[in-house]
Amino acid sequence: MKSVGGQAVIEGVMMKSPSGWSVAVRDPKGEINFKTVRTKKTNPLFKLPFIRGAVALMQALVIGIKAIEFSGSVAYKEEEDNGEKPISSWAIGLSIGMALIVAIALFKFLPLLVATLIGNVYDGVAKSSLLFNVVDGITRVCVFLLYVYAIGFWKEMKRVFEYHGAEHKVIYTFEAGEECTVANARKYKPYHPRCGTSFLLIVMIISIGHLPENLSPGYCCCQFWPVFRSKCSS
């Protein structure tokens, strides 16, 4: 059986298989709108180790943007009919760019800052790359969990989470070889072992303290900063 995946979009779900992807979105009138795209076969070169991961990530990002663009145009169709301008590709691109900046700030620089500040108080953290990475990693996991929990209070994002759970139920139904109906999907759990969000959390946990001695970028910055500050003040 072919593996399938997907993601939640605005008022809908996008599902992807090796042969293509399809997105279903509910418009303001309650009607379901569909878009299906067949994908070309991947170049064998792009299936090589160390290359396929980057290619798959880029393909997922491109397809995800297209799915969100379609879902936005359908979900906010009523606003467009009232004279409001539709969401442009530039607006979506700008939003994604800003989201990337916020993500880097929250999940990279904030944990690094916390670990550096703790290292300034406790010498053991500043002198040990292992302890520094542990503090940095635990902070990153805590920030991630708090972020997911906090955005769940946002009404629109809570709705996306609900579609995310529905996506998992449908994948369970498909993998069980059953007909993808509401009745069949309803009995399955809203979380899935291949969920990308769970994968991110697992990677964050596994990466804690696993960088070689003195090779952590955060640890190097922590060691370099006092030297840089002393040189500038002299």
C-alpha positions as CSV (number, residue, x, y, z in Angstrom):
1,M,0.0,0.0,0.0
2,K,1.3,3.5,-0.9
3,S,2.1,5.7,2.0
4,V,0.2,8.9,2.4
5,G,0.7,12.0,4.4
6,G,-0.8,15.5,4.6
7,Q,-1.3,18.7,6.5
8,A,-4.1,20.8,7.8
9,V,-4.8,24.0,6.0
10,I,-7.3,26.8,6.5
11,E,-10.7,25.1,6.8
12,G,-9.5,21.9,5.2
13,V,-6.9,19.2,4.7
14,M,-4.3,18.5,2.1
15,M,-3.4,14.8,1.4
16,K,-0.3,13.7,-0.5
17,S,0.8,10.4,-2.0
18,P,3.8,9.6,-4.3
19,S,1.6,10.2,-7.4
20,G,0.1,13.6,-6.4
21,W,-1.7,15.7,-3.9
22,S,-5.2,16.9,-3.3
23,V,-6.7,19.5,-1.0
24,A,-10.3,19.8,0.2
25,V,-11.5,23.1,1.7
26,R,-14.8,24.1,3.2
27,D,-16.1,27.5,1.9
28,P,-18.3,29.9,4.0
29,K,-21.4,28.3,2.6
30,G,-20.3,24.9,3.9
31,E,-19.6,23.4,0.5
32,I,-16.4,21.4,0.0
33,N,-14.0,22.6,-2.8
34,F,-11.3,20.3,-4.2
35,K,-8.0,20.8,-6.0
36,T,-6.0,17.8,-7.3
37,V,-2.5,17.9,-8.8
38,R,-0.6,15.0,-10.3
39,T,3.2,15.1,-9.6
40,K,5.9,14.1,-12.0
41,K,8.2,11.2,-11.2
42,T,11.2,12.2,-9.1
43,N,14.6,12.2,-10.8
44,P,16.6,9.1,-9.5
45,L,19.4,11.5,-8.5
46,F,17.1,13.2,-6.0
47,K,16.6,9.8,-4.2
48,L,20.2,9.4,-3.2
49,P,21.1,9.6,0.5
50,F,21.8,13.1,1.9
51,I,20.1,14.6,-1.2
52,R,16.6,13.1,-0.9
53,G,15.9,14.7,2.5
54,A,16.6,18.2,1.3
55,V,14.6,17.6,-1.9
56,A,11.7,16.1,0.0
57,L,11.7,19.1,2.4
58,M,11.6,21.6,-0.4
59,Q,8.9,19.7,-2.3
60,A,6.8,19.6,0.9
61,L,7.3,23.3,1.5
62,V,6.2,24.2,-2.1
63,I,3.2,21.9,-2.0
64,G,2.2,23.2,1.4
65,I,2.4,26.8,0.3
66,K,0.2,26.0,-2.8
67,A,-2.3,24.2,-0.6
68,I,-2.5,27.1,1.9
69,E,-2.9,29.6,-0.9
70,F,-5.8,27.6,-2.3
71,S,-7.4,27.1,1.1
72,G,-7.2,30.8,1.8
73,S,-8.8,31.8,-1.5
74,V,-11.7,29.4,-0.7
75,A,-12.2,29.9,3.0
76,Y,-12.2,33.7,2.6
77,K,-14.2,33.7,-0.6
78,E,-17.1,35.5,1.1
79,E,-14.8,38.4,2.1
80,E,-13.6,38.6,-1.5
81,D,-17.3,38.8,-2.7
82,N,-17.8,41.7,-0.3
83,G,-15.1,43.7,-2.1
84,E,-12.0,42.7,0.0
85,K,-8.9,41.8,-1.9
86,P,-7.9,38.1,-2.0
87,I,-4.8,36.9,-0.3
88,S,-1.9,37.3,-2.8
89,S,1.0,35.0,-3.2
90,W,3.3,37.9,-2.0
91,A,1.3,38.1,1.2
92,I,1.5,34.4,1.8
93,G,5.3,34.5,1.0
94,L,5.8,37.4,3.4
95,S,3.8,35.6,6.1
96,I,5.9,32.5,5.7
97,G,9.1,34.6,5.7
98,M,8.1,36.3,9.0
99,A,7.1,32.9,10.5
100,L,10.6,31.6,9.7
101,I,12.2,34.6,11.4
102,V,10.1,34.1,14.5
103,A,10.8,30.4,14.5
104,I,14.6,31.0,14.3
105,A,14.3,33.6,17.1
106,L,12.2,31.4,19.4
107,F,13.8,28.0,18.8
108,K,17.4,28.9,18.1
109,F,18.4,32.2,19.6
110,L,16.2,32.2,22.7
111,P,17.4,28.9,24.0
112,L,21.0,30.0,23.2
113,L,20.4,33.2,25.1
114,V,19.0,31.3,28.1
115,A,21.9,28.8,28.1
116,T,24.4,31.7,27.8
117,L,22.9,33.6,30.7
118,I,22.9,30.5,32.9
119,G,26.5,29.9,31.8
120,N,27.4,33.4,33.1
121,V,26.0,32.4,36.5
122,Y,27.2,28.8,36.7
123,D,30.7,28.2,35.4
124,G,30.1,24.5,34.9
125,V,27.5,25.2,32.2
126,A,29.9,27.7,30.4
127,K,32.9,25.3,30.5
128,S,31.1,22.1,29.5
129,S,29.6,21.8,26.0
130,L,27.5,18.8,27.3
131,L,25.8,20.8,30.0
132,F,25.5,23.8,27.7
133,N,23.7,21.6,25.1
134,V,21.5,20.1,27.8
135,V,20.3,23.5,29.0
136,D,19.9,24.7,25.4
137,G,18.0,21.6,24.4
138,I,15.7,21.5,27.4
139,T,14.9,25.2,26.9
140,R,14.1,24.6,23.3
141,V,11.7,21.7,24.1
142,C,10.0,23.8,26.7
143,V,9.6,26.8,24.3
144,F,8.2,24.5,21.7
145,L,5.6,22.9,24.0
146,L,4.6,26.3,25.4
147,Y,4.3,27.7,21.8
148,V,2.0,24.9,20.7
149,Y,0.0,25.2,23.9
150,A,-0.4,29.0,23.6
151,I,-1.4,29.1,19.9
152,G,-4.1,26.5,20.7
153,F,-6.0,29.4,22.4
154,W,-6.2,31.2,19.1
155,K,-9.6,30.4,17.6
156,E,-8.4,30.0,14.0
157,M,-5.4,27.9,15.0
158,K,-7.5,25.7,17.2
159,R,-9.7,25.0,14.1
160,V,-6.5,24.1,12.2
161,F,-5.6,21.7,15.0
162,E,-9.0,20.0,14.7
163,Y,-8.4,19.5,10.9
164,H,-4.9,18.2,11.8
165,G,-6.5,15.5,13.9
166,A,-9.1,14.7,11.2
167,E,-6.2,14.2,8.8
168,H,-4.7,11.6,11.0
169,K,-8.0,9.8,11.4
170,V,-8.3,9.6,7.6
171,I,-4.8,8.3,7.2
172,Y,-5.5,5.6,9.8
173,T,-8.6,4.6,7.8
174,F,-6.7,4.5,4.5
175,E,-3.9,2.5,6.0
176,A,-6.4,0.0,7.4
177,G,-7.8,-0.6,3.9
178,E,-11.2,0.7,4.9
179,E,-13.4,3.1,2.9
180,C,-12.6,6.7,3.8
181,T,-16.0,7.7,5.3
182,V,-16.8,9.8,8.4
183,A,-18.1,6.8,10.2
184,N,-14.9,4.7,9.6
185,A,-12.5,7.6,10.4
186,R,-14.3,8.6,13.6
187,K,-13.2,5.6,15.5
188,Y,-9.5,6.3,15.1
189,K,-7.2,8.4,17.3
190,P,-6.5,12.1,16.3
191,Y,-2.8,11.6,16.6
192,H,-0.5,9.6,14.3
193,P,3.1,8.1,14.8
194,R,4.3,9.7,11.6
195,C,3.0,13.2,12.5
196,G,5.5,15.9,11.6
197,T,4.9,17.9,14.7
198,S,5.7,14.8,16.9
199,F,8.8,14.2,14.7
200,L,10.1,17.7,15.5
201,L,9.7,17.1,19.2
202,I,11.4,13.7,19.0
203,V,14.4,15.3,17.1
204,M,14.6,18.1,19.7
205,I,14.7,15.5,22.6
206,I,17.2,13.2,20.9
207,S,19.5,16.1,19.9
208,I,20.0,17.2,23.6
209,G,23.6,16.6,24.5
210,H,24.5,14.6,21.4
211,L,26.8,17.2,19.7
212,P,30.5,16.3,20.0
213,E,32.6,18.1,22.6
214,N,33.4,21.7,21.6
215,L,31.5,21.5,18.3
216,S,28.2,23.0,19.5
217,P,27.6,26.4,17.7
218,G,25.9,27.7,20.9
219,Y,28.8,26.5,23.1
220,C,31.3,28.1,20.7
221,C,29.4,31.4,20.8
222,C,29.3,31.2,24.6
223,Q,33.1,30.8,24.7
224,F,33.8,33.4,22.1
225,W,31.6,36.2,23.5
226,P,33.7,36.9,26.7
227,V,36.8,37.1,24.5
228,F,35.1,39.4,22.0
229,R,33.7,41.7,24.8
230,S,37.1,42.0,26.5
231,K,38.8,42.9,23.2
232,C,36.3,45.6,22.5
233,S,36.6,47.1,26.0
234,S,40.4,47.2,25.9
